[in-house]
Structures are given as C-alpha cells and as structure tokens.
Amino acid sequence: MTLREFQQFIRDKYYARDSERGTPGTFMWFIEEVGELATALAGTDQDNKEEEFADVLAWMCTLANINNVDLAKAVEKYTVGHVEGFK
C-alpha cells in the first residue's frame, strides 16, 4: 500500500467523524499518540513500538485529510531533490 492509498483508506473510513472534530481536536489526539510513541520508544516492546508508529501515521493522515493536504505530494519536498543540506 502506498502512502497515498493509506491516506485515502483513512479518509474513507474516518473523514466524516474527523472533519466534525476539526483540526484543534484532531491535533490533540495526534499529540496524544505522539506521547504514546515516545513512551513506547523508551521501552523494549517492539510490537508496541510498531503499533504506536501506525497510530501516529494514521492520525497524521487524518490531520492531512481534514486540511486538504496530499501527503504523497507534500513529501515530494524530500523525494524529488528540493532539500539541500541538513536541518
């Protein structure tokens, strides 16, 4: 599954509810998942790390969807050679 396909999968399944929640509420859910990922990264449970990475990616897709951002297009910043050096 490509990033674009995954983003569409998340849109198809959750967009109606997510768009009602709006960006501020959705961002808070995203941040909660980032916190859970941080906790998982500090541990040794590989399955938990994978689960939390998946949750963060899904919530990132949700934020992108409700803000009309195509993540596959957005990451072209990195994939088509527009970034030079390090940040």
Buried (B, 14 or more C-beta within 10 A) or exposed (E): EEBEEBBBEBBEEBBEEBBEBEBEEBBEBBEEBBEBBEEBEEEEEEEBBEBBBEBBBBBBBBBBBBEEBBBBEEEEEEEEEEEEEEE
